[in-house]
């Protein structure tokens, strides 16, 4: 039995020993494709949402120094005090607001922060608005706790931007929270300040939580202004903001993220956190202190590298039959559309089997974007060009009518 078969058996098992809530968790489309690719030879991955650039040397060295100094035990449950101070100062300066360490909870990656935020406030009958397409983690976490998900479709012809009027019109008396992600995975859309301010203001007026996933907040191109929800709200009473060091500093494996919210919310989430992962990686937290306190030229250089890759990938997509794309402003993904009626996951599967190029079908990320592919440019321009040397002739042979 292959690894991918084992995954499907685990996720789809209806054995009564398992919590029925597990049935709300789909087999992740990304994991299925990556597992299938593991059984093939000469695969070019355009599927991975993980930086390929090495982490800054001074950040790596801080982690090594922490290990050598015996910093291998638990920190405070809320996080290393030095990191909490550094995060409060960093976001206070960046978002022009006063924050204190008590506004912050350090987590085991942004994934735990999202898990805590969504599962702590979801419940039977509570409605959550989620943009479509969106990172596939949000909806299952809401549903496994009895919450209801209503998707807000965005459109490729508008660069998958949010229309604040459409969002506000979608609010109902049953709406408990809205989940935002900017820059967006998979679309790369960066939501403008005016849209976020309108949504956040109306949400606060109605008592609706705004949960904002901002892990790609430094990966913004073309001089576009990035607006955090933290800089768009008058207070933190109905706001939770999530981020991590994974994308910005190439520290995905260190598993250090955080959640920023009101002090009251953080107190509640700390108790929840103590019964999940308890504390985040201690040497990784020291690496985070070095990342925030040290020289940040790495981030500027990284953004330039990704922008060059994005520009080259757009040229390659434009030259590919059956693919059309807009210009994403952030993250490291393109989300080109296939012809109407074509299912992205089927195309991605055939591309992998017949060309050895691994992409992800758009239906992995929502209900209204099945005719798309997510292509990651967290890889070299050389790999992008080699991949499209295979993709272009394959697409030329297809008849999607």
C-alpha positions, 0 to 999 in steps of 0.5 A, a space after each residue: 500500500 502506498 503512502 498516499 493510500 495510507 493517508 486516504 485510509 486514515 482521513 476517511 476511516 469511519 471506525 467508531 473509535 474515532 471522533 466524528 469531527 475528524 470526518 470534517 477534515 478532508 484529505 489535504 490536496 497538497 499532501 496528496 500531490 506531494 505524497 504521489 510525487 514522492 513515488 515518482 522520479 525527476 519531479 519539479 516541485 511548484 507545489 511547496 509553500 516553503 521558502 527555499 532561501 537559507 535563513 539569515 546566518 545571525 538568526 541560525 547562530 542565535 539558535 545554535 548559541 541557545 542550544 550550547 547555552 543549555 536553553 533546551 527547557 520550557 519557556 513561560 507558556 506565553 513565550 520567551 519574555 525576550 521574544 514577547 518584548 521584541 514582538 511588542 516593540 516591533 509591531 508597535 512601531 510597524 503598526 503605530 499602536 501601543 502593544 505590551 507583551 500581554 497582548 501576545 502569545 507565542 505558539 508552535 508555528 502560525 498553524 497552532 495560532 490559527 488552531 487556537 483562534 478558530 477552535 476557541 471561538 467556534 461552536 455549534 451554529 456560529 457562522 464564519 465567513 471565509 474568503 474563497 479561495 483560501 488556505 485549506 486549514 480554516 474551514 475544517 477547524 471551524 467545522 470540527 467544532 460545530 461552526 458553519 462556514 460561508 464562503 465569500 467568492 473572489 474573482 480572478 478578473 479582479 485579482 481576487 481582491 475583496 470588495 468591502 461592500 460585498 463583505 459587509 452585505 454578507 454579514 448576518 445576525 448569525 455571523 460570529 467571525 470573518 477570517 482574512 488572509 493577506 497576502 493571500 494563499 493561494 492568490 497572492 492578493 494584498 488587501 488595500 487599507 481602505 477595504 480592511 478599514 471598512 470591514 474591520 470597522 463594520 465588524 467591530 460595530 456588529 461584534 464580529 471577530 476579525 481573525 487575520 492570518 498575516 504570515 506573508 506580511 513581508 512578501 509584498 511587491 511593486 512598492 504596494 503598501 501592506 496594511 495589517 489589521 492591527 493598523 486598521 482597528 481602533 482596539 483589539 477587542 474583536 481582533 486576532 492577528 496571526 503570524 510567524 517567522 516561517 516565511 519572512 525568515 525561512 524558519 518554517 521548521 523552527 515552528 515559532 509563530 504568535 497570536 496578537 489580541 486583547 489582553 483578555 483574549 490572550 489570558 483565555 488562549 494561554 490556558 488553551 495553549 497549555 493543553 495543546 503544545 504547552 510552549 513553542 520551540 525554545 531555541 527557535 524563540 531565541 532565533 526569533 529574538 535575533 531576527 527582530 533585533 538584528 539586521 534585516 537586510 535579508 528580508 529586503 533581499 528576499 523580496 527582490 528575489 521573489 519579485 524577480 521570480 514572480 515576474 519571470 513566472 508571469 512571462 512563462 504563464 502568459 506564453 502557456 496555452 489555456 492559462 490566464 493570470 492576473 498580477 499577484 502583489 504578495 506571497 509566493 504563488 501564482 493562481 492562473 485560471 484554466 478554461 471554465 469547466 476544467 477541474 484544476 486537480 485533474 489537470 494537476 494530477 495529469 501534469 504530475 504523472 505525464 510531465 513530472 511537474 507538481 502543482 496544486 489544483 484550485 479546488 484544494 482551496 475552495 468551492 469557487 475556484 476549481 478551474 485554477 492551479 496554484 504554482 509556487 515560485 519558492 524555487 529558482 528561476 532555473 527550476 521554473 523555466 525547466 518546469 515550463 519546458 515540460 508544461 507548455 508542450 503538454 498544454 499545447 496538446 490539450 483540448 479543453 473545449 
